[in-house]
Amino acid sequence: MEAFKFATTVLKNGIIKIPELENFTNQKIEVIVVLKSEKRVKTERNSMNDFLLNWAGFFSTVETDDPRFNYLMEKYK
């Protein structure tokens, strides 16, 4: 089975123009249409301070005697 790939645009009247395939005249073919996804616009990344402001309350209920944990929690409040 041979496969051909090409990019084209559907016209306003619904017609899809494809390149000449002279070797396949009077033969049955199967056509598969796949929509191209649009490139997503990357959103602005949040800063570390924004993250900590949003999530600091989530971590505040943890009580521990670990000095490293306590230091980091105080540092990023």
N, C-alpha and C positions, 0 to 999 in steps of 0.2 A: 504494500500500500504506500503510495506516495502522498506526501503532505506538503502544502505550500503555506507560507505565512506571509502576510502583508498587512500594512496599516492603511486604513482608508476612513472616510467619514460618510455617514449617512446623510444624504441630501434632504432638504426640507420636504420634498415630495415622497420620501421613503425609499428612494433608489440608492443602491450601494454599487459604486463603480469598482469593478475588479480588473486586474490586468488581463491582457490577452492570454488565453490558454488554448492555443490553436490545436495542440495535441489531443485535447479532450472533447472535441466537437462531437455531438451526437452520442455522448456517453452519459450514464447516470453518475451524478456526484452527490456528495453529502456536504452540506454547508453548516458550519458551527460558528455562531456569533458570540464573542466574548467582549463585554464592555471593559474598557481600560479604566482602572481606578485613578482618581485624581490624586495628585501628590498632596499629602497632608502638610499643612503649615505647622511648623514647630512652634509651640507656645513658649513664651518666655519662662525660663526656669526660675523657680523660687529660690530665694537665698536661704542660707542655713538659719538665719534669725527668723524668717517667716515660718519655716518648718518647726522650729522649737516653740515659737509662740502658739502654733496650732496644736502641737502634740505634748507640750510640757505638762498639762493637766492630766494627761493619760498616765504619765510616769510618776506623778507626784504621790500616788497612794502606796507606792512600794517603800517599805521600811527595811533598811539593811544596815549592817555595820561595816560594809565594805567601803574602805576609804576611797578607793578609785571611783566607785559609783557615786558616792557623795560629792567628791570633787567635781566630777563631770556635770552632775546635776546643778551644782552651784554655779559652775562656770557658764553654762548655757541657759540660765534663767533669763 
